[in-house]
Amino acid sequence: MQASQILTSSFLDILFENRNKAYGAYDLRKSYNKRLGVSLLILLSFLAIMATLFLLQNEPNDTSFVIPESPPNVTTVISPPDKISIPIVKKIAVPVAVKTVHNATPIIVKDNTNPLPPPDIREIENAQSGFIVSEGKPTIDIIGPPENIPGSNILAAPAIHHESEDSVRITVEIEASFPGGISEWSKYLKRTIEQSQDQFTNSDYGTCLVKFIVNKYGEVSDVHAVTMQHTRLAAVAVKVIKGGPRWIPAMQNGHKVSAYRTQPITLLSEDE
């Protein structure tokens, strides 16, 4: 390189004078500032994008809810009535009067008293020990229930209660049924309750349990809501069940009897 070219030449040209510039080191050094600027620009762009995404994620959602003027469509789900298991009532044996003898406890007393002597062995062979003396059937392999003797702390045999035909039964052999069966009962409830769907609000969503009586003539009475009381769903359900047709009465021991019935009615929104 001539002396007149030194002042106008760059540092790289002076450094690589008489060297192999095609090797690659010369091009790398010459484009270093350009590549550094591009890298910094890419880094700053990436940081700006990340900051923007972070701010957008933390920005509070300003979502307004618009309540439609028309009531939402509702779907009425009729649950089948719960099956009631009938407990098997065991027959209670009627107490058998058993001969007893007085079981006197020997005590030490004064000579002027006359306590009742204890029974001898022949008396207690065919009789039970008790607090009083009574006549009855000899105890030959018979162990009868104790009698209710006041002050003796002995429990009497359980009393037998007979239900009258007019009493309302909780459990029966054959439950009262709607004409046409459960399917017709479900169709009737769904059809009549959906007629009032425009009157339902958000407080009516849920399950309302309705209890009522079907007497021995098939008439429905004493209809009331057990759950969700004072709601529009409860009022509609009670009205629908009261206005229904006659039922087939329940049966107990071959006779028509009055019995309780329960019916759950569930109201769901179309979103559920």
Phi and psi restraints in degrees (value plus and minus 20) as a CYANA .aco file:
   2 GLN   PHI     -98.4   -58.4
   2 GLN   PSI     140.3   180.3
   3 ALA   PHI     -85.9   -45.9
   3 ALA   PSI     -50.3   -10.3
   4 SER   PHI     -93.4   -53.4
   4 SER   PSI     -37.9     2.1
   5 GLN   PHI    -112.1   -72.1
   5 GLN   PSI     -29.9    10.1
   6 ILE   PHI     -86.8   -46.8
   6 ILE   PSI     -61.8   -21.8
   7 LEU   PHI     -88.7   -48.7
   7 LEU   PSI     -46.8    -6.8
   8 THR   PHI    -118.4   -78.4
   8 THR   PSI     -24.7    15.3
   9 SER   PHI    -112.2   -72.2
   9 SER   PSI     134.0   174.0
  10 SER   PHI    -101.8   -61.8
  10 SER   PSI     147.6   187.6
  11 PHE   PHI     -82.1   -42.1
  11 PHE   PSI     -57.3   -17.3
  12 LEU   PHI     -87.4   -47.4
  12 LEU   PSI     -57.4   -17.4
  13 ASP   PHI     -85.9   -45.9
  13 ASP   PSI     -57.2   -17.2
  14 ILE   PHI     -89.2   -49.2
  14 ILE   PSI     -61.1   -21.1
  15 LEU   PHI     -86.7   -46.7
  15 LEU   PSI     -58.1   -18.1
  16 PHE   PHI    -117.6   -77.6
  16 PHE   PSI      -0.3    39.7
  17 GLU   PHI     -83.3   -43.3
  17 GLU   PSI     112.1   152.1
  18 ASN   PHI      43.5    83.5
  18 ASN   PSI       4.2    44.2
  19 ARG   PHI    -139.8   -99.8
  19 ARG   PSI     147.1   187.1
  20 ASN   PHI    -100.8   -60.8
  20 ASN   PSI      79.6   119.6
  21 LYS   PHI     -95.3   -55.3
  21 LYS   PSI     -40.9    -0.9
  22 ALA   PHI     -96.4   -56.4
  22 ALA   PSI     -25.2    14.8
  23 TYR   PHI     -85.7   -45.7
  23 TYR   PSI     -51.9   -11.9
  24 GLY   PHI     104.8   144.8
  24 GLY   PSI     -49.1    -9.1
  25 ALA   PHI     -85.9   -45.9
  25 ALA   PSI     -55.6   -15.6
  26 TYR   PHI     -85.0   -45.0
  26 TYR   PSI     -64.1   -24.1
  27 ASP   PHI     -87.2   -47.2
  27 ASP   PSI     -57.6   -17.6
  28 LEU   PHI     -83.5   -43.5
  28 LEU   PSI     -66.9   -26.9
  29 ARG   PHI     -85.8   -45.8
  29 ARG   PSI     -57.3   -17.3
  30 LYS   PHI     -89.8   -49.8
  30 LYS   PSI     -54.8   -14.8
  31 SER   PHI    -118.0   -78.0
  31 SER   PSI      -5.5    34.5
  32 TYR   PHI     -83.6   -43.6
  32 TYR   PSI     -69.0   -29.0
  33 ASN   PHI     -82.6   -42.6
  33 ASN   PSI     -57.6   -17.6
  34 LYS   PHI     -85.8   -45.8
  34 LYS   PSI     -64.9   -24.9
  35 ARG   PHI     -86.2   -46.2
  35 ARG   PSI     -56.5   -16.5
  36 LEU   PHI     -83.9   -43.9
  36 LEU   PSI     -61.3   -21.3
  37 GLY   PHI     -84.7   -44.7
  37 GLY   PSI     -60.7   -20.7
  38 VAL   PHI     -84.5   -44.5
  38 VAL   PSI     -60.9   -20.9
  39 SER   PHI     -83.4   -43.4
  39 SER   PSI     -64.4   -24.4
  40 LEU   PHI     -84.0   -44.0
  40 LEU   PSI     -57.9   -17.9
  41 LEU   PHI     -84.3   -44.3
  41 LEU   PSI     -62.2   -22.2
  42 ILE   PHI     -84.5   -44.5
  42 ILE   PSI     -61.7   -21.7
  43 LEU   PHI     -84.0   -44.0
  43 LEU   PSI     -64.3   -24.3
  44 LEU   PHI     -84.8   -44.8
  44 LEU   PSI     -57.2   -17.2
  45 SER   PHI     -84.5   -44.5
  45 SER   PSI     -62.0   -22.0
  46 PHE   PHI     -82.7   -42.7
  46 PHE   PSI     -63.5   -23.5
  47 LEU   PHI     -84.5   -44.5
  47 LEU   PSI     -58.1   -18.1
  48 ALA   PHI     -85.6   -45.6
  48 ALA   PSI     -59.7   -19.7
  49 ILE   PHI     -85.3   -45.3
  49 ILE   PSI     -62.4   -22.4
  50 MET   PHI     -84.2   -44.2
  50 MET   PSI     -61.5   -21.5
  51 ALA   PHI     -84.1   -44.1
  51 ALA   PSI     -59.0   -19.0
  52 THR   PHI     -84.8   -44.8
  52 THR   PSI     -63.6   -23.6
  53 LEU   PHI     -82.7   -42.7
  53 LEU   PSI     -60.1   -20.1
  54 PHE   PHI     -82.8   -42.8
  54 PHE   PSI     -62.6   -22.6
  55 LEU   PHI     -87.6   -47.6
  55 LEU   PSI     -56.7   -16.7
  56 LEU   PHI     -87.7   -47.7
  56 LEU   PSI     -56.4   -16.4
  57 GLN   PHI     -89.4   -49.4
  57 GLN   PSI     -54.5   -14.5
  58 ASN   PHI    -108.3   -68.3
  58 ASN   PSI     -23.3    16.7
  59 GLU   PHI     -93.2   -53.2
  59 GLU   PSI     108.0   148.0
  60 PRO   PHI     -83.8   -43.8
  60 PRO   PSI     121.7   161.7
  61 ASN   PHI     -98.7   -58.7
  61 ASN   PSI     106.3   146.3
  62 ASP   PHI    -126.1   -86.1
  62 ASP   PSI      54.5    94.5
  63 THR   PHI    -121.4   -81.4
  63 THR   PSI     103.0   143.0
  64 SER   PHI    -120.5   -80.5
  64 SER   PSI     117.9   157.9
  65 PHE   PHI    -119.2   -79.2
  65 PHE   PSI     109.7   149.7
  66 VAL   PHI    -127.5   -87.5
  66 VAL   PSI     100.7   140.7
  67 ILE   PHI    -106.1   -66.1
  67 ILE   PSI      99.8   139.8
  68 PRO   PHI     -84.4   -44.4
  68 PRO   PSI     126.8   166.8
  69 GLU   PHI     -89.4   -49.4
  69 GLU   PSI     -57.1   -17.1
  70 SER   PHI    -105.2   -65.2
  70 SER   PSI     122.6   162.6
  71 PRO   PHI     -84.9   -44.9
  71 PRO   PSI     128.9   168.9
  72 PRO   PHI     -89.7   -49.7
  72 PRO   PSI     135.1   175.1
  73 ASN   PHI     -91.3   -51.3
  73 ASN   PSI     118.9   158.9
  74 VAL   PHI    -142.1  -102.1
  74 VAL   PSI     134.8   174.8
  75 THR   PHI    -138.7   -98.7
  75 THR   PSI     104.0   144.0
  76 THR   PHI    -114.0   -74.0
  76 THR   PSI     104.2   144.2
  77 VAL   PHI    -131.7   -91.7
  77 VAL   PSI      98.9   138.9
  78 ILE   PHI    -118.9   -78.9
  78 ILE   PSI      96.7   136.7
  79 SER   PHI    -104.3   -64.3
  79 SER   PSI     118.1   158.1
  80 PRO   PHI     -85.6   -45.6
  80 PRO   PSI     128.7   168.7
  81 PRO   PHI     -82.0   -42.0
  81 PRO   PSI     125.1   165.1
  82 ASP   PHI     -88.1   -48.1
  82 ASP   PSI     121.9   161.9
  83 LYS   PHI     -98.3   -58.3
  83 LYS   PSI     114.6   154.6
  84 ILE   PHI    -126.0   -86.0
  84 ILE   PSI     101.1   141.1
  85 SER   PHI     -98.4   -58.4
  85 SER   PSI     121.1   161.1
  86 ILE   PHI    -119.6   -79.6
  86 ILE   PSI      92.8   132.8
  87 PRO   PHI     -89.1   -49.1
  87 PRO   PSI     126.3   166.3
  88 ILE   PHI    -104.7   -64.7
  88 ILE   PSI      95.8   135.8
  89 VAL   PHI    -108.6   -68.6
  89 VAL   PSI      99.1   139.1
  90 LYS   PHI     -99.6   -59.6
  90 LYS   PSI     123.7   163.7
  91 LYS   PHI     -90.7   -50.7
  91 LYS   PSI     115.5   155.5
  92 ILE   PHI    -116.4   -76.4
  92 ILE   PSI     107.1   147.1
  93 ALA   PHI     -89.0   -49.0
  93 ALA   PSI     116.5   156.5
  94 VAL   PHI     -93.2   -53.2
  94 VAL   PSI     110.4   150.4
  95 PRO   PHI     -78.0   -38.0
  95 PRO   PSI     118.6   158.6
  96 VAL   PHI    -122.6   -82.6
  96 VAL   PSI     108.0   148.0
  97 ALA   PHI     -86.3   -46.3
  97 ALA   PSI     100.9   140.9
  98 VAL   PHI    -134.7   -94.7
  98 VAL   PSI     120.4   160.4
  99 LYS   PHI     -86.7   -46.7
  99 LYS   PSI     114.0   154.0
 100 THR   PHI    -150.4  -110.4
 100 THR   PSI     138.3   178.3
 101 VAL   PHI    -147.1  -107.1
 101 VAL   PSI     135.1   175.1
 102 HIS   PHI     -90.5   -50.5
 102 HIS   PSI     109.7   149.7
 103 ASN   PHI    -120.0   -80.0
 103 ASN   PSI      68.3   108.3
 104 ALA   PHI    -107.8   -67.8
 104 ALA   PSI     116.0   156.0
 105 THR   PHI    -111.6   -71.6
 105 THR   PSI     104.5   144.5
 106 PRO   PHI     -81.1   -41.1
 106 PRO   PSI     112.1   152.1
 107 ILE   PHI    -152.6  -112.6
 107 ILE   PSI     136.6   176.6
 108 ILE   PHI    -113.0   -73.0
 108 ILE   PSI      98.6   138.6
 109 VAL   PHI    -151.2  -111.2
 109 VAL   PSI     153.6   193.6
 110 LYS   PHI     -94.4   -54.4
 110 LYS   PSI     143.1   183.1
 111 ASP   PHI     -88.9   -48.9
 111 ASP   PSI     -42.6    -2.6
 112 ASN   PHI    -103.3   -63.3
 112 ASN   PSI     -21.1    18.9
 113 THR   PHI    -117.4   -77.4
 113 THR   PSI     139.8   179.8
 114 ASN   PHI    -150.2  -110.2
 114 ASN   PSI      57.4    97.4
 115 PRO   PHI     -88.8   -48.8
 115 PRO   PSI     135.1   175.1
 116 LEU   PHI     -90.4   -50.4
 116 LEU   PSI     104.0   144.0
 117 PRO   PHI     -90.3   -50.3
 117 PRO   PSI     133.4   173.4
 118 PRO   PHI     -88.2   -48.2
 118 PRO   PSI     133.6   173.6
 119 PRO   PHI     -89.4   -49.4
 119 PRO   PSI     131.9   171.9
 120 ASP   PHI    -103.3   -63.3
 120 ASP   PSI     156.9   196.9
 121 ILE   PHI     -86.2   -46.2
 121 ILE   PSI     -50.6   -10.6
 122 ARG   PHI     -92.9   -52.9
 122 ARG   PSI     -49.5    -9.5
 123 GLU   PHI     -93.4   -53.4
 123 GLU   PSI     -53.5   -13.5
 124 ILE   PHI    -111.8   -71.8
 124 ILE   PSI     -19.4    20.6
 125 GLU   PHI     -87.6   -47.6
 125 GLU   PSI     -58.6   -18.6
 126 ASN   PHI    -137.4   -97.4
 126 ASN   PSI       7.5    47.5
 127 ALA   PHI    -167.1  -127.1
 127 ALA   PSI     140.6   180.6
 128 GLN   PHI    -118.0   -78.0
 128 GLN   PSI     135.1   175.1
 129 SER   PHI    -100.8   -60.8
 129 SER   PSI     113.4   153.4
 130 GLY   PHI    -171.4  -131.4
 130 GLY   PSI    -193.4  -153.4
 131 PHE   PHI    -111.3   -71.3
 131 PHE   PSI     -37.3     2.7
 132 ILE   PHI    -150.5  -110.5
 132 ILE   PSI     145.7   185.7
 133 VAL   PHI    -120.3   -80.3
 133 VAL   PSI     106.0   146.0
 134 SER   PHI    -163.1  -123.1
 134 SER   PSI     135.5   175.5
 135 GLU   PHI    -115.1   -75.1
 135 GLU   PSI     126.6   166.6
 136 GLY   PHI     159.3   199.3
 136 GLY   PSI    -185.1  -145.1
 137 LYS   PHI     -94.7   -54.7
 137 LYS   PSI     113.8   153.8
 138 PRO   PHI     -80.4   -40.4
 138 PRO   PSI     125.9   165.9
 139 THR   PHI    -104.2   -64.2
 139 THR   PSI      70.6   110.6
 140 ILE   PHI    -129.3   -89.3
 140 ILE   PSI      73.7   113.7
 141 ASP   PHI      37.8    77.8
 141 ASP   PSI       9.0    49.0
 142 ILE   PHI    -138.3   -98.3
 142 ILE   PSI     103.8   143.8
 143 ILE   PHI    -137.4   -97.4
 143 ILE   PSI      79.2   119.2
 144 GLY   PHI    -107.7   -67.7
 144 GLY   PSI     144.7   184.7
 145 PRO   PHI     -88.9   -48.9
 145 PRO   PSI     129.9   169.9
 146 PRO   PHI     -89.7   -49.7
 146 PRO   PSI     135.0   175.0
 147 GLU   PHI    -106.5   -66.5
 147 GLU   PSI     136.6   176.6
 148 ASN   PHI    -106.0   -66.0
 148 ASN   PSI      77.6   117.6
 149 ILE   PHI    -125.2   -85.2
 149 ILE   PSI      94.9   134.9
 150 PRO   PHI     -77.7   -37.7
 150 PRO   PSI     115.2   155.2
 151 GLY   PHI      62.1   102.1
 151 GLY   PSI     -19.2    20.8
 152 SER   PHI    -121.4   -81.4
 152 SER   PSI     -25.0    15.0
 153 ASN   PHI      41.3    81.3
 153 ASN   PSI       5.7    45.7
 154 ILE   PHI    -126.0   -86.0
 154 ILE   PSI     107.7   147.7
 155 LEU   PHI     -99.2   -59.2
 155 LEU   PSI     120.8   160.8
 156 ALA   PHI    -104.0   -64.0
 156 ALA   PSI     146.5   186.5
 157 ALA   PHI     -84.7   -44.7
 157 ALA   PSI     126.0   166.0
 158 PRO   PHI     -82.6   -42.6
 158 PRO   PSI     120.4   160.4
 159 ALA   PHI     -94.5   -54.5
 159 ALA   PSI     128.2   168.2
 160 ILE   PHI    -118.4   -78.4
 160 ILE   PSI      99.7   139.7
 161 HIS   PHI    -122.9   -82.9
 161 HIS   PSI     108.7   148.7
 162 HIS   PHI    -127.5   -87.5
 162 HIS   PSI     103.0   143.0
 163 GLU   PHI    -100.5   -60.5
 163 GLU   PSI     118.6   158.6
 164 SER   PHI     -98.4   -58.4
 164 SER   PSI     143.3   183.3
 165 GLU   PHI     -88.0   -48.0
 165 GLU   PSI     -44.3    -4.3
 166 ASP   PHI    -108.6   -68.6
 166 ASP   PSI     -25.8    14.2
 167 SER   PHI     -94.1   -54.1
 167 SER   PSI     131.3   171.3
 168 VAL   PHI    -108.0   -68.0
 168 VAL   PSI     102.3   142.3
 169 ARG   PHI    -110.0   -70.0
 169 ARG   PSI     125.6   165.6
 170 ILE   PHI    -110.5   -70.5
 170 ILE   PSI     -62.2   -22.2
 171 THR   PHI    -140.1  -100.1
 171 THR   PSI     118.3   158.3
 172 VAL   PHI    -158.5  -118.5
 172 VAL   PSI     146.8   186.8
 173 GLU   PHI     -90.7   -50.7
 173 GLU   PSI     -65.1   -25.1
 174 ILE   PHI    -147.0  -107.0
 174 ILE   PSI     100.3   140.3
 175 GLU   PHI     -93.1   -53.1
 175 GLU   PSI     137.8   177.8
 176 ALA   PHI     -85.6   -45.6
 176 ALA   PSI     124.7   164.7
 177 SER   PHI    -153.8  -113.8
 177 SER   PSI     131.1   171.1
 178 PHE   PHI     -99.3   -59.3
 178 PHE   PSI     123.3   163.3
 179 PRO   PHI     -78.7   -38.7
 179 PRO   PSI     103.5   143.5
 180 GLY   PHI      79.3   119.3
 180 GLY   PSI     -28.8    11.2
 181 GLY   PHI      72.7   112.7
 181 GLY   PSI    -192.0  -152.0
 182 ILE   PHI     -84.3   -44.3
 182 ILE   PSI     -57.3   -17.3
 183 SER   PHI     -83.1   -43.1
 183 SER   PSI     -63.9   -23.9
 184 GLU   PHI     -87.9   -47.9
 184 GLU   PSI     -55.9   -15.9
 185 TRP   PHI     -83.5   -43.5
 185 TRP   PSI     -62.8   -22.8
 186 SER   PHI     -85.8   -45.8
 186 SER   PSI     -61.6   -21.6
 187 LYS   PHI     -82.9   -42.9
 187 LYS   PSI     -61.9   -21.9
 188 TYR   PHI     -82.2   -42.2
 188 TYR   PSI     -66.6   -26.6
 189 LEU   PHI     -83.2   -43.2
 189 LEU   PSI     -66.4   -26.4
 190 LYS   PHI     -83.7   -43.7
 190 LYS   PSI     -62.8   -22.8
 191 ARG   PHI     -86.0   -46.0
 191 ARG   PSI     -63.2   -23.2
 192 THR   PHI     -96.7   -56.7
 192 THR   PSI     -55.3   -15.3
 193 ILE   PHI     -94.3   -54.3
 193 ILE   PSI     -56.2   -16.2
 194 GLU   PHI     -86.8   -46.8
 194 GLU   PSI     -37.2     2.8
 195 GLN   PHI     -87.4   -47.4
 195 GLN   PSI     -40.3    -0.3
 196 SER   PHI    -127.0   -87.0
 196 SER   PSI      -1.1    38.9
 197 GLN   PHI     -86.0   -46.0
 197 GLN   PSI     -44.4    -4.4
 198 ASP   PHI     -89.1   -49.1
 198 ASP   PSI     -35.1     4.9
 199 GLN   PHI    -112.4   -72.4
 199 GLN   PSI     -28.5    11.5
 200 PHE   PHI    -102.4   -62.4
 200 PHE   PSI     128.4   168.4
 201 THR   PHI    -143.2  -103.2
 201 THR   PSI    -196.7  -156.7
 202 ASN   PHI     -82.9   -42.9
 202 ASN   PSI     -46.1    -6.1
 203 SER   PHI     -94.4   -54.4
 203 SER   PSI     -29.2    10.8
 204 ASP   PHI    -112.8   -72.8
 204 ASP   PSI     -25.1    14.9
 205 TYR   PHI     -94.0   -54.0
 205 TYR   PSI     108.2   148.2
 206 GLY   PHI     126.9   166.9
 206 GLY   PSI    -185.7  -145.7
 207 THR   PHI    -134.5   -94.5
 207 THR   PSI     102.7   142.7
 208 CYS   PHI    -125.0   -85.0
 208 CYS   PSI     104.7   144.7
 209 LEU   PHI    -119.1   -79.1
 209 LEU   PSI     100.2   140.2
 210 VAL   PHI    -130.1   -90.1
 210 VAL   PSI     113.1   153.1
 211 LYS   PHI    -137.2   -97.2
 211 LYS   PSI     119.8   159.8
 212 PHE   PHI    -174.2  -134.2
 212 PHE   PSI     152.1   192.1
 213 ILE   PHI    -137.6   -97.6
 213 ILE   PSI     114.5   154.5
 214 VAL   PHI    -131.1   -91.1
 214 VAL   PSI      91.1   131.1
 215 ASN   PHI     -97.8   -57.8
 215 ASN   PSI    -198.6  -158.6
 216 LYS   PHI     -91.9   -51.9
 216 LYS   PSI     -27.0    13.0
 217 TYR   PHI    -119.8   -79.8
 217 TYR   PSI     -18.3    21.7
 218 GLY   PHI      66.8   106.8
 218 GLY   PSI     -13.4    26.6
 219 GLU   PHI    -104.9   -64.9
 219 GLU   PSI     122.0   162.0
 220 VAL   PHI    -116.7   -76.7
 220 VAL   PSI     113.3   153.3
 221 SER   PHI    -169.3  -129.3
 221 SER   PSI     151.9   191.9
 222 ASP   PHI      31.7    71.7
 222 ASP   PSI      28.3    68.3
 223 VAL   PHI    -104.3   -64.3
 223 VAL   PSI     104.5   144.5
 224 HIS   PHI    -172.9  -132.9
 224 HIS   PSI     132.7   172.7
 225 ALA   PHI    -106.6   -66.6
 225 ALA   PSI     109.1   149.1
 226 VAL   PHI    -106.1   -66.1
 226 VAL   PSI     -57.0   -17.0
 227 THR   PHI    -141.6  -101.6
 227 THR   PSI     144.8   184.8
 228 MET   PHI      33.5    73.5
 228 MET   PSI      19.5    59.5
 229 GLN   PHI     -85.0   -45.0
 229 GLN   PSI     133.7   173.7
 230 HIS   PHI      45.5    85.5
 230 HIS   PSI       0.3    40.3
 231 THR   PHI    -126.2   -86.2
 231 THR   PSI     142.3   182.3
 232 ARG   PHI     -86.9   -46.9
 232 ARG   PSI     -55.4   -15.4
 233 LEU   PHI     -81.2   -41.2
 233 LEU   PSI     -62.9   -22.9
 234 ALA   PHI     -83.7   -43.7
 234 ALA   PSI     -62.4   -22.4
 235 ALA   PHI     -84.6   -44.6
 235 ALA   PSI     -61.6   -21.6
 236 VAL   PHI     -87.4   -47.4
 236 VAL   PSI     -62.3   -22.3
 237 ALA   PHI     -82.6   -42.6
 237 ALA   PSI     -63.4   -23.4
 238 VAL   PHI     -83.3   -43.3
 238 VAL   PSI     -62.9   -22.9
 239 LYS   PHI     -83.8   -43.8
 239 LYS   PSI     -60.8   -20.8
 240 VAL   PHI     -86.8   -46.8
 240 VAL   PSI     -62.6   -22.6
 241 ILE   PHI     -89.9   -49.9
 241 ILE   PSI     -57.4   -17.4
 242 LYS   PHI     -83.8   -43.8
 242 LYS   PSI     -57.4   -17.4
 243 GLY   PHI    -106.7   -66.7
 243 GLY   PSI     -12.6    27.4
 244 GLY   PHI     -97.6   -57.6
 244 GLY   PSI     152.9   192.9
 245 PRO   PHI     -94.5   -54.5
 245 PRO   PSI     156.7   196.7
 246 ARG   PHI     -89.4   -49.4
 246 ARG   PSI     130.2   170.2
 247 TRP   PHI    -119.8   -79.8
 247 TRP   PSI     150.4   190.4
 248 ILE   PHI    -109.8   -69.8
 248 ILE   PSI      98.3   138.3
 249 PRO   PHI     -82.2   -42.2
 249 PRO   PSI     141.4   181.4
 250 ALA   PHI     -93.7   -53.7
 250 ALA   PSI     139.4   179.4
 251 MET   PHI    -143.1  -103.1
 251 MET   PSI     118.6   158.6
 252 GLN   PHI    -163.4  -123.4
 252 GLN   PSI      98.9   138.9
 253 ASN   PHI      36.4    76.4
 253 ASN   PSI      17.4    57.4
 254 GLY   PHI      60.1   100.1
 254 GLY   PSI     -13.6    26.4
 255 HIS   PHI    -140.1  -100.1
 255 HIS   PSI     128.0   168.0
 256 LYS   PHI     -95.0   -55.0
 256 LYS   PSI     112.1   152.1
 257 VAL   PHI    -154.5  -114.5
 257 VAL   PSI     142.4   182.4
 258 SER   PHI    -104.2   -64.2
 258 SER   PSI     120.5   160.5
 259 ALA   PHI    -170.2  -130.2
 259 ALA   PSI     135.4   175.4
 260 TYR   PHI    -100.4   -60.4
 260 TYR   PSI     131.1   171.1
 261 ARG   PHI    -155.8  -115.8
 261 ARG   PSI     127.3   167.3
 262 THR   PHI    -146.1  -106.1
 262 THR   PSI     123.7   163.7
 263 GLN   PHI    -159.0  -119.0
 263 GLN   PSI      93.6   133.6
 264 PRO   PHI    -102.4   -62.4
 264 PRO   PSI     116.5   156.5
 265 ILE   PHI    -147.0  -107.0
 265 ILE   PSI     100.0   140.0
 266 THR   PHI    -129.2   -89.2
 266 THR   PSI     111.8   151.8
 267 LEU   PHI    -134.7   -94.7
 267 LEU   PSI     100.7   140.7
 268 LEU   PHI    -140.5  -100.5
 268 LEU   PSI     127.0   167.0
 269 SER   PHI    -100.0   -60.0
 269 SER   PSI     143.1   183.1
 270 GLU   PHI     -89.4   -49.4
 270 GLU   PSI     -34.1     5.9
 271 ASP   PHI    -100.9   -60.9
 271 ASP   PSI     -34.6     5.4
